[in-house]
Amino acid sequence: MSDTLPAPFSPELLDRAYSELQTLHDWLRWAVSRMHQGGVYFGHGTDNAWDEAAVMLSHVLYLPPLRDEKLFSVRLTLDEKQQFVALLEQRITQRIPAAYLTQQAYFCDLPFYVDERVLIPRSPIGELIKQQFQGLLPAGSSPAQILDLCTGSGCIAIACAVAFPEAQVDAVDISEDALAVCELNIAEHQLQERVYPILSDGFSALAGQQYDLIVTNPPYVDAEDMADLPDEYRHEPELGLASGIDGLALTRQILRDAAAHLTEQGILVCEVGNSMVELQYRYPDVPFRWLEFSAGGLGVFALSKAQLVACQHLFEES
């Protein structure tokens, strides 16, 4: 007997699958096996094969996220099975993240349109937004002006606008393509009167503007990690990932310029991911407040305007 496994999508295997697999649960289990066999990488909103398969299957069936086990006994039509297999095959053979295949991702429990012009939303900052940045903002205050720098799909800006219904939010990005996606999401959430997309290289187009809260998830992948990224990340715009040799090219600019754009009690919240080690090495005297997340995630710091001003000489030197 041969030890060679059948190809994940051979005609023989698919014929058997279409014939033998009937329920939603059947197809989820089958997809998990195919993805494990195919060696895909998870990291774009899910961290396991079951959740990844559920994302694609709920899209095919026009269902909300599959959290109700009562749905698992639902039977699929042949057309639905074939649509699901087509998505799964692209996911495995082309290494396309599920969110790009479905053109939808959830962030802070809100749906967002995404395509390969923007990164797929997955920042741990979402947990802070849900908590309305509790413990970071001045007690009893609510930010009136918020900046989402490097907004991409607009997910952070829009989630902030939902969390703070009285706030005005500027959604800034250097990419016209990204802002086009951001505008789609602003319109979808009917926030055109409170969330404003702005084309800007960092703070360059924001002269004189100040904010009570600046939230930013800038590019922070260093050159070494960029070379080693799994194939799934090659579908994302490099502009949204790479940030120089050390991963801090844009973060250094943000640290240098942020104080001028914060109100007196303003706060900067910035994600740097794995580059937090390099950041701490380069700025050992900066009192970064590294935030913890119950749902996992690291590399997000907070600094007040006063702290940024006190360390301005360090940022200017770099």
C-alpha positions as CSV (number, residue, x, y, z in Angstrom):
1,M,0.0,0.0,0.0
2,S,1.3,3.5,-0.9
3,D,2.1,5.9,2.0
4,T,1.3,8.9,-0.3
5,L,-1.7,10.9,0.8
6,P,-4.2,11.8,-1.9
7,A,-4.0,15.4,-3.2
8,P,-6.3,17.7,-1.2
9,F,-8.5,18.4,-4.2
10,S,-8.2,15.4,-6.5
11,P,-11.3,14.6,-8.5
12,E,-11.7,11.3,-6.7
13,L,-11.5,12.9,-3.2
14,L,-14.0,15.6,-4.2
15,D,-16.5,13.2,-5.7
16,R,-16.5,11.3,-2.4
17,A,-16.8,14.5,-0.4
18,Y,-19.7,15.8,-2.4
19,S,-21.4,12.4,-2.0
20,E,-20.7,11.6,1.7
21,L,-20.5,15.0,3.4
22,Q,-23.8,16.6,4.0
23,T,-24.0,18.9,7.0
24,L,-22.2,22.1,8.0
25,H,-20.4,20.1,10.7
26,D,-19.2,17.5,8.1
27,W,-17.7,20.2,5.9
28,L,-16.1,22.1,8.7
29,R,-14.4,18.9,9.9
30,W,-13.3,18.0,6.3
31,A,-11.9,21.5,5.7
32,V,-9.9,21.4,8.9
33,S,-8.2,18.2,7.7
34,R,-7.5,19.7,4.3
35,M,-5.9,22.8,5.8
36,H,-3.8,20.8,8.2
37,Q,-2.7,18.6,5.3
38,G,-2.0,21.7,3.2
39,G,0.2,23.3,6.0
40,V,-1.5,26.7,5.8
41,Y,-0.5,29.5,8.3
42,F,-3.1,31.2,10.5
43,G,-2.6,34.8,11.7
44,H,-5.1,37.0,10.0
45,G,-8.0,37.1,12.4
46,T,-8.1,33.4,13.3
47,D,-5.5,31.2,14.9
48,N,-6.8,27.7,14.0
49,A,-8.2,25.8,11.0
50,W,-11.7,25.4,12.5
51,D,-12.3,29.1,12.8
52,E,-10.8,29.8,9.4
53,A,-13.1,27.2,7.8
54,A,-16.1,28.7,9.6
55,V,-15.3,32.1,8.2
56,M,-15.4,30.8,4.6
57,L,-18.4,28.6,5.1
58,S,-20.5,31.3,6.8
59,H,-19.7,33.6,3.8
60,V,-20.9,30.9,1.4
61,L,-24.1,30.4,3.3
62,Y,-24.8,34.1,3.9
63,L,-24.8,33.5,7.7
64,P,-23.3,35.5,10.5
65,P,-20.3,34.1,12.3
66,L,-20.9,30.5,13.1
67,R,-21.2,30.5,16.9
68,D,-24.5,28.7,17.3
69,E,-24.0,24.9,17.3
70,K,-27.6,24.4,16.3
71,L,-26.5,25.4,12.8
72,F,-24.0,22.5,12.6
73,S,-26.7,20.0,11.5
74,V,-27.8,22.2,8.5
75,R,-27.4,20.4,5.2
76,L,-25.6,22.0,2.3
77,T,-26.7,22.0,-1.4
78,L,-24.3,20.8,-4.0
79,D,-23.8,24.4,-5.2
80,E,-22.9,25.5,-1.7
81,K,-20.5,22.6,-1.3
82,Q,-18.8,23.6,-4.6
83,Q,-18.5,27.2,-3.7
84,F,-17.0,26.3,-0.3
85,V,-14.5,24.0,-2.0
86,A,-13.5,26.7,-4.4
87,L,-12.7,29.1,-1.5
88,L,-10.9,26.4,0.4
89,E,-8.8,25.4,-2.6
90,Q,-7.7,29.1,-3.0
91,R,-6.9,29.3,0.7
92,I,-4.7,26.3,0.6
93,T,-3.0,26.3,-2.8
94,Q,-2.6,30.1,-3.2
95,R,-2.2,30.9,0.5
96,I,-4.8,33.7,0.3
97,P,-6.1,34.6,3.8
98,A,-9.8,33.9,4.3
99,A,-10.7,37.5,4.9
100,Y,-9.5,38.4,1.4
101,L,-11.5,35.5,-0.1
102,T,-14.7,36.6,1.6
103,Q,-13.7,40.4,1.5
104,Q,-14.9,40.8,5.1
105,A,-13.2,40.9,8.5
106,Y,-14.6,41.6,12.0
107,F,-13.0,44.0,14.3
108,C,-14.5,45.0,17.7
109,D,-17.5,42.9,16.6
110,L,-18.0,45.2,13.6
111,P,-17.9,44.0,10.0
112,F,-15.4,45.6,7.6
113,Y,-14.8,45.3,3.9
114,V,-11.3,44.3,3.1
115,D,-9.2,43.5,0.0
116,E,-5.6,43.4,-0.9
117,R,-5.2,47.2,-0.7
118,V,-5.3,47.0,3.1
119,L,-4.1,44.9,5.9
120,I,-6.6,42.5,7.4
121,P,-7.8,43.9,10.8
122,R,-6.3,42.0,13.8
123,S,-4.8,44.5,16.2
124,P,-5.1,43.9,19.9
125,I,-5.9,47.6,20.2
126,G,-9.5,46.4,19.6
127,E,-9.7,45.3,23.2
128,L,-8.7,48.8,24.4
129,I,-11.4,50.3,22.2
130,K,-14.0,48.0,23.6
131,Q,-12.9,49.2,27.1
132,Q,-13.0,52.8,26.0
133,F,-9.3,53.0,26.8
134,Q,-10.1,52.7,30.5
135,G,-7.2,53.6,32.8
136,L,-5.4,55.5,30.0
137,L,-7.6,58.5,29.4
138,P,-8.1,61.1,32.2
139,A,-10.8,59.9,34.7
140,G,-14.3,61.0,33.7
141,S,-13.2,62.3,30.3
142,S,-14.2,61.3,26.9
143,P,-12.1,62.2,23.8
144,A,-13.6,64.8,21.6
145,Q,-11.0,64.5,18.9
146,I,-9.3,61.2,17.9
147,L,-6.7,60.4,15.3
148,D,-6.2,57.0,13.8
149,L,-2.8,57.2,12.1
150,C,-2.1,54.6,9.4
151,T,-5.8,53.8,9.3
152,G,-5.8,51.2,6.5
153,S,-9.3,49.8,6.2
154,G,-10.5,52.4,8.8
155,C,-11.3,49.7,11.4
156,I,-9.7,51.5,14.3
157,A,-11.1,54.9,13.4
158,I,-14.6,53.5,12.9
159,A,-14.5,51.4,16.1
160,C,-13.4,54.4,18.0
161,A,-16.3,56.4,16.6
162,V,-18.7,53.7,17.7
163,A,-17.1,53.6,21.2
164,F,-17.2,57.4,21.6
165,P,-20.4,58.6,19.9
166,E,-19.6,62.3,20.5
167,A,-16.1,62.1,19.1
168,Q,-14.8,63.3,15.7
169,V,-12.2,61.0,14.2
170,D,-9.6,61.6,11.6
171,A,-8.6,58.5,9.6
172,V,-5.1,59.1,8.1
173,D,-3.1,57.1,5.7
174,I,-0.3,57.6,3.1
175,S,-2.0,55.2,0.7
176,E,-4.8,56.4,-1.6
177,D,-5.8,52.8,-2.2
178,A,-6.2,52.2,1.5
179,L,-8.2,55.4,1.9
180,A,-10.6,54.2,-0.9
181,V,-11.3,51.1,1.2
182,C,-11.6,53.2,4.4
183,E,-14.2,55.4,2.7
184,L,-16.2,52.3,1.7
185,N,-16.3,51.3,5.4
186,I,-17.1,54.7,6.7
187,A,-20.1,54.8,4.3
188,E,-21.2,51.3,5.3
189,H,-21.2,52.3,9.0
190,Q,-22.9,55.6,8.1
191,L,-20.2,57.7,9.9
192,Q,-19.5,60.2,7.1
193,E,-20.3,63.0,9.5
194,R,-17.8,62.0,12.2
195,V,-15.0,60.0,10.6
196,Y,-12.9,61.8,8.0
197,P,-10.4,60.1,5.7
198,I,-7.2,62.2,5.2
199,L,-4.3,61.5,2.8
200,S,-1.1,62.2,4.7
201,D,2.4,61.0,5.2
202,G,2.4,60.7,8.9
203,F,1.4,64.1,10.5
204,S,2.5,66.1,7.4
205,A,-1.1,67.1,6.4
206,L,-2.2,67.8,10.0
207,A,-0.5,71.1,10.7
208,G,-2.1,72.7,13.8
209,Q,-4.4,69.8,14.5
210,Q,-4.5,68.4,18.1
211,Y,-6.2,65.3,19.5
212,D,-7.2,64.0,22.9
213,L,-6.3,60.5,21.7
214,I,-3.9,59.3,19.0
215,V,-4.2,55.6,18.1
216,T,-1.8,54.1,15.6
217,N,-0.9,50.7,14.3
218,P,1.9,51.7,11.9
219,P,4.1,49.4,9.8
220,Y,6.6,47.7,12.2
221,V,8.0,44.6,10.6
222,D,11.8,44.7,10.3
223,A,13.8,43.6,7.3
224,E,14.7,40.2,8.7
225,D,11.2,39.3,9.6
226,M,9.9,40.6,6.3
227,A,12.1,38.1,4.5
228,D,10.8,35.2,6.7
229,L,7.0,36.0,6.6
230,P,4.7,33.1,5.7
231,D,3.2,33.2,2.2
232,E,-0.1,34.4,3.5
233,Y,1.4,37.8,4.3
234,R,2.6,38.3,0.8
235,H,-0.9,39.1,-0.2
236,E,-1.0,42.1,2.1
237,P,0.4,45.5,1.0
238,E,4.1,45.7,1.9
239,L,3.6,49.4,2.7
240,G,1.5,48.4,5.6
241,L,4.0,46.0,7.1
242,A,7.6,46.9,6.4
243,S,9.3,49.7,8.3
244,G,13.0,49.8,7.6
245,I,15.9,47.6,8.8
246,D,14.8,47.7,12.5
247,G,11.0,48.0,12.0
248,L,10.9,51.4,13.7
249,A,11.3,53.8,10.8
250,L,7.8,55.2,11.1
251,T,7.5,54.7,14.9
252,R,10.5,57.0,15.4
253,Q,8.8,59.8,13.4
254,I,5.6,59.2,15.4
255,L,7.4,59.6,18.7
256,R,9.1,62.7,17.5
257,D,6.0,64.5,16.2
258,A,3.1,63.2,18.3
259,A,3.5,65.6,21.2
260,A,2.7,68.6,19.0
261,H,-0.6,67.0,17.9
262,L,-1.8,66.1,21.4
263,T,-3.9,68.2,23.7
264,E,-2.5,68.8,27.2
265,Q,-4.0,65.7,28.6
266,G,-3.7,63.8,25.4
267,I,-2.5,60.2,25.1
268,L,-0.6,58.3,22.3
269,V,-1.4,54.6,21.9
270,C,0.9,52.8,19.5
271,E,1.4,49.2,18.4
272,V,4.9,48.0,17.5
273,G,4.5,44.2,17.9
274,N,7.7,42.2,18.0
275,S,9.7,45.4,17.5
276,M,9.1,46.4,21.1
277,V,12.4,44.8,22.0
278,E,14.3,47.0,19.6
279,L,12.3,50.0,20.7
280,Q,13.2,49.5,24.4
281,Y,16.8,49.0,23.4
282,R,16.9,52.2,21.5
283,Y,15.0,54.3,24.1
284,P,15.9,52.8,27.5
285,D,15.0,56.1,29.3
286,V,11.5,56.4,27.8
287,P,8.8,55.3,30.3
288,F,6.8,53.2,27.8
289,R,3.7,51.8,29.4
290,W,3.3,48.4,27.9
291,L,-0.3,47.3,27.9
292,E,-1.6,43.8,28.6
293,F,-4.5,42.0,26.8
294,S,-6.8,39.3,28.1
295,A,-7.3,38.0,24.6
296,G,-3.6,37.9,23.8
297,G,-1.3,40.3,22.0
298,L,1.7,42.3,22.9
299,G,3.8,45.3,21.7
300,V,1.3,48.1,22.4
301,F,2.5,51.1,24.5
302,A,0.9,54.3,25.8
303,L,2.6,57.6,26.5
304,S,1.1,60.9,27.6
305,K,1.9,64.2,26.0
306,A,3.9,65.2,29.1
307,Q,6.0,62.1,28.8
308,L,6.6,62.7,25.1
309,V,7.6,66.3,25.7
310,A,10.0,65.2,28.5
311,C,11.6,62.7,26.1
312,Q,11.6,65.0,23.1
313,H,15.4,65.4,23.0
314,L,15.8,61.6,22.8
315,F,13.4,61.4,19.8
316,E,15.1,64.4,18.1
317,E,18.5,62.8,18.5
318,S,17.4,59.6,16.8
